[in-house]
Amino acid sequence: MLKTGIVGYGSLGHMHADNAAKNPDIDLVCVCDIRESQFAVKARKNGFDIGGARTYTDCGDMLEKENLDLLMVIAPTYLHEKFTVMGLEAGANVFCEKPMSLTSGACRNMTDAAKRTGKNLMTGQCIRFWTEYEYLQTLMENGTYGRMTSLIMRRISRYPTWADWFMDSELSGGAATDLHIHDVDWARWLLGEPVWFGASGAYGKTGGIDEANLVLQYEHASASIRASWNSYAPFDMSYEAYFENATVLYREGASPSLRIILPDRTEIVPQIEKRDAYEKELEYFVSVIKGERKNTKCDPASALEGIELLEKEIEMIKGNLK
Ligand SMILES: NC(=O)c1ccc[n+]([C@@H]2O[C@H](COP(=O)([O-])OP(=O)(O)OC[C@H]3O[C@@H](n4cnc5c(N)ncnc54)[C@H](O)[C@@H]3O)[C@@H](O)[C@H]2O)c1
């Protein structure tokens, strides 16, 4: 079993603890959070409480005392680089939440540390493991409905208010980094380097770019990706994929959430086995650490490429704004 610790035992840290606790290959021996009060909060899903796990308020202290096989970095984004490099250098494999970090330079320090130490690093790009996005990937790769000519992706929500640091773009990157990275990463990973891209957006309450629209031009297709925290409407996580012989529509929370419309207007509701993407990404990384497979689905180099594209997009948006 992998001796595992979590640093950042907040909202998502609790969810990951739940998943880690039920993974047969993981022994969650310790958690670290700067706020001791977090140790008393039970995880939402399965009510995991830290039980016998040791608690720390300093990550360096935890890494020094525990000889971890796996460190899960679920801390605020501005700490991802620091804790990832510390974990790798202490001899642990590292799972780090998305966004990998706030700048491509910081991400490069992380991938360099993984290379230097020979340890595995994976970013939690959960959309790469999200059932409906995997389904779309399969339709594209198999050419089931012909060529995909355009893809529209949306991720629009209210401002995250459960932790103060999200509201400071210097710490969270604003919606353009925190929220948008999900879809930018996925599109970049799946469709590759675009031949051209353009972007528009606006500053928001975080002081950074909280509305972003990215258009990616490929030789035979285009992708249009929108993210915003400036909304009072219910959370919109959706895609529209236009194939030569079908239109595929997905909207999280809708019923049905996934629909395929054929040229004769027939509608198909695909029956796919839905599994939790966060459980799947952790299982995948564990199998990589155990040497059962190469990391072809979420390797750190490709996560870095997503951040590089995002960085150029933000630069372009800021360049056009007063
Ligand atoms: N994959 C997803 O769908 C998804 C969803 C939400 C958040 N996230 C990402 O997960 C990360 C954490 O987000 P969250 O919502 O759990 O935030 P959060 O603020 O709820 O939790 C972060 C925790 O880290 C702790 N912390 C802060 N500084 C620390 C330090 N120096 N040492 C130890 N602990 C420290 C805080 O006390 C807090 O409990 C962020 O990078 C966020 O972008 C990913």
The ligand as an SDF file (V2000), in Angstrom:
LIG
                    3D

 44 48  0  0  0  0  0  0  0  0999 V2000
  -10.4100   19.6160   -9.7090 N   0  0  0  0  0  0  0  0  0  0  0  0
  -11.4260   20.3660   -9.3190 C   0  0  0  0  0  0  0  0  0  0  0  0
  -12.5370   20.2010   -9.8130 O   0  0  0  0  0  0  0  0  0  0  0  0
  -11.2110   21.3930   -8.2510 C   0  0  0  0  0  0  0  0  0  0  0  0
  -12.3130   21.9100   -7.5820 C   0  0  0  0  0  0  0  0  0  0  0  0
  -12.0860   22.8420   -6.5620 C   0  0  0  0  0  0  0  0  0  0  0  0
  -10.7890   23.2410   -6.2410 C   0  0  0  0  0  0  0  0  0  0  0  0
   -9.7370   22.7250   -6.9450 N   0  0  0  0  0  0  0  0  0  0  0  0
   -8.3600   23.1470   -6.6170 C   0  0  0  0  0  0  0  0  0  0  0  0
   -7.9630   22.5180   -5.3860 O   0  0  0  0  0  0  0  0  0  0  0  0
   -7.1160   23.3860   -4.6450 C   0  0  0  0  0  0  0  0  0  0  0  0
   -7.7210   23.6010   -3.2540 C   0  0  0  0  0  0  0  0  0  0  0  0
   -9.0080   24.1970   -3.3810 O   0  0  0  0  0  0  0  0  0  0  0  0
  -10.0810   24.1610   -2.1820 P   0  0  0  0  0  0  0  0  0  0  0  0
  -11.3650   24.5650   -2.7630 O   0  0  0  0  0  0  0  0  0  0  0  0
   -9.9890   22.8740   -1.4470 O   0  0  0  0  0  0  0  0  0  0  0  0
   -9.5220   25.3510   -1.2790 O   0  0  0  0  0  0  0  0  0  0  0  0
   -9.6990   25.5120    0.3200 P   0  0  0  0  0  0  0  0  0  0  0  0
   -9.2960   26.8800    0.6460 O   0  0  0  0  0  0  0  0  0  0  0  0
  -11.0600   25.0490    0.7100 O   0  0  0  0  0  0  0  0  0  0  0  0
   -8.6610   24.4630    0.9250 O   0  0  0  0  0  0  0  0  0  0  0  0
   -7.2820   24.7080    0.9580 C   0  0  0  0  0  0  0  0  0  0  0  0
   -6.7550   24.3180    2.3270 C   0  0  0  0  0  0  0  0  0  0  0  0
   -5.3460   24.5140    2.3550 O   0  0  0  0  0  0  0  0  0  0  0  0
   -5.0040   25.0200    3.6470 C   0  0  0  0  0  0  0  0  0  0  0  0
   -3.7200   25.7180    3.6040 N   0  0  0  0  0  0  0  0  0  0  0  0
   -3.4600   27.0060    3.2500 C   0  0  0  0  0  0  0  0  0  0  0  0
   -2.1640   27.2760    3.3840 N   0  0  0  0  0  0  0  0  0  0  0  0
   -1.5710   26.1550    3.8390 C   0  0  0  0  0  0  0  0  0  0  0  0
   -0.2390   25.8180    4.1790 C   0  0  0  0  0  0  0  0  0  0  0  0
    0.7670   26.6990    4.0670 N   0  0  0  0  0  0  0  0  0  0  0  0
    0.0100   24.5680    4.6350 N   0  0  0  0  0  0  0  0  0  0  0  0
   -1.0010   23.6680    4.7720 C   0  0  0  0  0  0  0  0  0  0  0  0
   -2.2840   23.9310    4.4650 N   0  0  0  0  0  0  0  0  0  0  0  0
   -2.5660   25.1540    3.9940 C   0  0  0  0  0  0  0  0  0  0  0  0
   -6.1590   25.9370    4.0270 C   0  0  0  0  0  0  0  0  0  0  0  0
   -6.2330   26.1380    5.4230 O   0  0  0  0  0  0  0  0  0  0  0  0
   -7.3550   25.1570    3.4530 C   0  0  0  0  0  0  0  0  0  0  0  0
   -7.9610   24.3310    4.4490 O   0  0  0  0  0  0  0  0  0  0  0  0
   -7.0140   24.6760   -5.4800 C   0  0  0  0  0  0  0  0  0  0  0  0
   -5.8490   24.6610   -6.2480 O   0  0  0  0  0  0  0  0  0  0  0  0
   -8.2320   24.6420   -6.3640 C   0  0  0  0  0  0  0  0  0  0  0  0
   -8.0800   25.3500   -7.5780 O   0  0  0  0  0  0  0  0  0  0  0  0
   -9.9250   21.8090   -7.9190 C   0  0  0  0  0  0  0  0  0  0  0  0
  1  2  1  0
  2  3  2  0
  2  4  1  0
  4  5  1  0
  4 44  2  0
  5  6  2  0
  6  7  1  0
  7  8  2  0
  8  9  1  0
  8 44  1  0
  9 10  1  0
  9 42  1  0
 10 11  1  0
 11 12  1  0
 11 40  1  0
 12 13  1  0
 13 14  1  0
 14 15  2  0
 14 16  1  0
 14 17  1  0
 17 18  1  0
 18 19  2  0
 18 20  1  0
 18 21  1  0
 21 22  1  0
 22 23  1  0
 23 24  1  0
 23 38  1  0
 24 25  1  0
 25 26  1  0
 25 36  1  0
 26 27  1  0
 26 35  1  0
 27 28  2  0
 28 29  1  0
 29 30  1  0
 29 35  2  0
 30 31  1  0
 30 32  2  0
 32 33  1  0
 33 34  2  0
 34 35  1  0
 36 37  1  0
 36 38  1  0
 38 39  1  0
 40 41  1  0
 40 42  1  0
 42 43  1  0
M  CHG  2   8   1  16  -1
M  END
$$$$
